[in-house]
């Protein structure tokens, strides 16, 4: 950025991305919080919407933000379930699956297929895949290609699939 606090023309989208990263690192932006629109960001930094869009693209490529269809962009990362409700469709599906897993601590739950969950929640299979991916990353679910999704092995517990 230039001395006046405004973005300079050369590489301005990279400078905006740097500023948003700084806000994220400083705690001004929290996982789950929505980002300003392209138009608002363009106005804040006195740049075109295309430049703001390019800054968002850099952050999305880095996995720091994600697009929420019909809502805008938000900071990626796990949402603190104690203080916020899930915001995206995949988070709602993941929360439902967590409830199912917690209802059966012995790990005997058979998890629904992508098609079943998509129909139940009125979402796409890609949305269900994203929810399952989150649960796999958390270590609570194992997905076996061609077989389905199963509760992750818990110490001393056996899943119905293993029996």
Backbone torsions as a table, in degrees:
resi	resn	phi	psi	omega
1	UNK	NA	151.9	178.8
2	UNK	-75.3	175.8	-178.3
3	UNK	-61.6	-28.6	-177.0
4	UNK	-79.6	-2.5	-177.4
5	UNK	90.2	-7.6	177.4
6	UNK	-86.2	157.3	178.5
7	UNK	-77.1	136.7	175.9
8	UNK	-85.1	154.9	-174.2
9	UNK	-59.4	-41.0	-173.8
10	UNK	-76.1	118.9	177.5
11	UNK	67.0	27.5	-175.0
12	UNK	-62.9	-33.8	179.6
13	UNK	-65.0	-32.8	176.9
14	UNK	-69.6	-36.6	177.8
15	UNK	-67.8	-38.3	177.3
16	UNK	-65.8	-43.8	177.6
17	UNK	-59.3	-41.6	177.2
18	UNK	-60.5	-42.6	-179.9
19	UNK	-64.3	-41.8	178.5
20	UNK	-66.5	-37.1	175.0
21	UNK	-62.2	-41.0	178.7
22	UNK	-61.5	-43.2	178.9
23	UNK	-64.1	-37.2	177.7
24	UNK	-66.3	-47.5	-180.0
25	UNK	-64.3	-33.2	-179.5
26	UNK	-81.3	-2.5	177.9
27	UNK	86.3	1.7	177.9
28	UNK	-68.9	-29.7	178.0
29	UNK	-116.3	127.3	-177.8
30	UNK	-111.4	151.7	175.2
31	UNK	-52.4	134.8	-179.5
32	UNK	93.8	-17.1	-178.6
33	UNK	-78.8	143.2	-179.4
34	UNK	-79.3	144.5	176.2
35	UNK	-90.4	160.7	175.9
36	UNK	-64.5	160.3	178.0
37	UNK	-67.1	166.5	175.4
38	UNK	-56.6	-43.4	-177.9
39	UNK	-63.4	-44.2	180.0
40	UNK	-65.3	-41.2	179.0
41	UNK	-66.2	-40.5	178.2
42	UNK	-61.5	-41.8	179.0
43	UNK	-66.2	-44.4	-179.5
44	UNK	-58.1	-40.3	-175.4
45	UNK	-102.8	5.1	179.7
46	UNK	54.5	50.8	178.3
47	UNK	-131.3	175.4	176.9
48	UNK	-77.7	162.8	176.5
49	UNK	-63.0	-33.7	178.1
50	UNK	-62.2	-37.6	177.5
51	UNK	-67.3	-42.7	177.2
52	UNK	-62.6	-42.0	179.0
53	UNK	-61.3	-39.4	178.8
54	UNK	-65.5	-38.0	177.5
55	UNK	-64.0	-43.6	177.3
56	UNK	-62.3	-38.7	-179.3
57	UNK	-62.3	-39.5	178.3
58	UNK	-61.6	-46.3	-178.6
59	UNK	-68.2	-35.5	177.8
60	UNK	-67.2	-40.6	178.3
61	UNK	-62.3	-33.3	178.5
62	UNK	-80.2	-7.0	-179.8
63	UNK	81.1	11.8	-178.7
64	UNK	-82.6	-27.0	177.7
65	UNK	-131.8	162.7	177.5
66	UNK	-140.7	154.3	179.7
67	UNK	-87.5	131.5	174.0
68	UNK	-108.2	103.3	-175.1
69	UNK	-51.4	130.9	178.0
70	UNK	80.4	-4.5	-177.9
71	UNK	-122.7	-36.2	-178.0
72	UNK	132.6	-145.9	-179.5
73	UNK	-118.5	147.7	179.2
74	UNK	-139.3	161.9	177.6
75	UNK	-70.0	128.2	-179.8
76	UNK	-75.9	163.8	177.5
77	UNK	122.8	165.4	-177.9
78	UNK	-65.9	136.9	177.5
79	UNK	-88.2	134.3	177.9
80	UNK	-67.8	106.2	-173.9
81	UNK	-66.6	-18.4	179.1
82	UNK	-73.1	-27.9	-175.0
83	UNK	-113.2	-17.5	-177.1
84	UNK	-135.1	148.0	173.4
85	UNK	-88.4	154.8	178.7
86	UNK	-56.4	140.5	-176.9
87	UNK	-101.6	-32.1	-175.5
88	UNK	-103.6	163.6	-179.6
89	UNK	-61.5	-41.6	-178.6
90	UNK	-66.7	-33.1	177.7
91	UNK	-67.6	-35.9	177.5
92	UNK	-66.3	-41.3	177.3
93	UNK	-64.8	-43.4	178.8
94	UNK	-62.0	-40.6	178.7
95	UNK	-63.6	-40.8	177.4
96	UNK	-62.0	-44.3	179.3
97	UNK	-65.0	-38.8	176.5
98	UNK	-60.4	-42.1	178.4
99	UNK	-61.0	-42.5	178.7
100	UNK	-62.5	-42.4	179.3
101	UNK	-66.2	-41.5	-179.7
102	UNK	-68.8	-25.9	179.0
103	UNK	-72.5	-17.8	179.6
104	UNK	-129.5	78.2	-176.8
105	UNK	-63.7	-15.8	178.7
106	UNK	-77.3	-7.7	176.5
107	UNK	76.3	26.9	-179.8
108	UNK	-95.3	3.5	-177.8
109	UNK	-70.3	130.1	168.6
110	UNK	-91.0	125.8	-178.9
111	UNK	-85.8	143.7	-177.8
112	UNK	-65.1	157.2	176.9
113	UNK	-71.9	167.3	176.3
114	UNK	-57.9	-44.5	-178.0
115	UNK	-63.4	-42.4	179.5
116	UNK	-63.2	-45.5	-179.9
117	UNK	-67.2	-38.4	178.7
118	UNK	-60.6	-44.4	179.4
119	UNK	-67.5	-42.7	-178.0
120	UNK	-63.0	-40.5	-176.1
121	UNK	-98.2	-6.7	-179.2
122	UNK	67.0	40.4	-179.2
123	UNK	-127.0	174.1	178.3
124	UNK	-80.9	163.3	176.5
125	UNK	-66.0	-30.8	176.1
126	UNK	-62.1	-37.7	177.4
127	UNK	-63.3	-42.7	178.5
128	UNK	-64.9	-41.1	177.8
129	UNK	-59.8	-40.1	178.8
130	UNK	-64.1	-39.4	178.2
131	UNK	-64.3	-46.4	178.2
132	UNK	-62.7	-39.1	178.3
133	UNK	-59.7	-41.1	178.1
134	UNK	-61.5	-44.0	-179.3
135	UNK	-67.8	-33.0	175.1
136	UNK	-65.7	-44.2	178.8
137	UNK	-62.0	-33.4	178.2
138	UNK	-75.3	-17.0	-179.6
139	UNK	86.7	14.5	-178.4
140	UNK	-99.5	-12.0	-178.8
141	UNK	-137.2	147.4	172.9
142	UNK	-119.1	130.3	177.4
143	UNK	-109.2	125.9	178.3
144	UNK	-114.0	116.2	-177.1
145	UNK	-53.3	127.8	178.8
146	UNK	85.1	-14.1	-179.4
147	UNK	-111.5	-33.6	179.7
148	UNK	122.9	-165.5	-179.2
149	UNK	-110.0	141.6	-176.8
150	UNK	-137.5	152.7	174.1
151	UNK	-59.2	141.9	178.1
152	UNK	-65.5	149.1	178.1
153	UNK	-59.0	124.7	174.6
154	UNK	-101.3	149.9	-177.7
155	UNK	-53.6	120.0	177.0
156	UNK	80.8	-4.2	-179.4
157	UNK	-106.3	149.5	175.9
158	UNK	-118.8	140.6	178.5
159	UNK	-83.7	160.7	177.5
160	UNK	-59.8	-31.3	179.7
161	UNK	-64.2	-32.4	-177.1
162	UNK	-80.2	-14.1	-175.9
163	UNK	-85.6	NA	NA
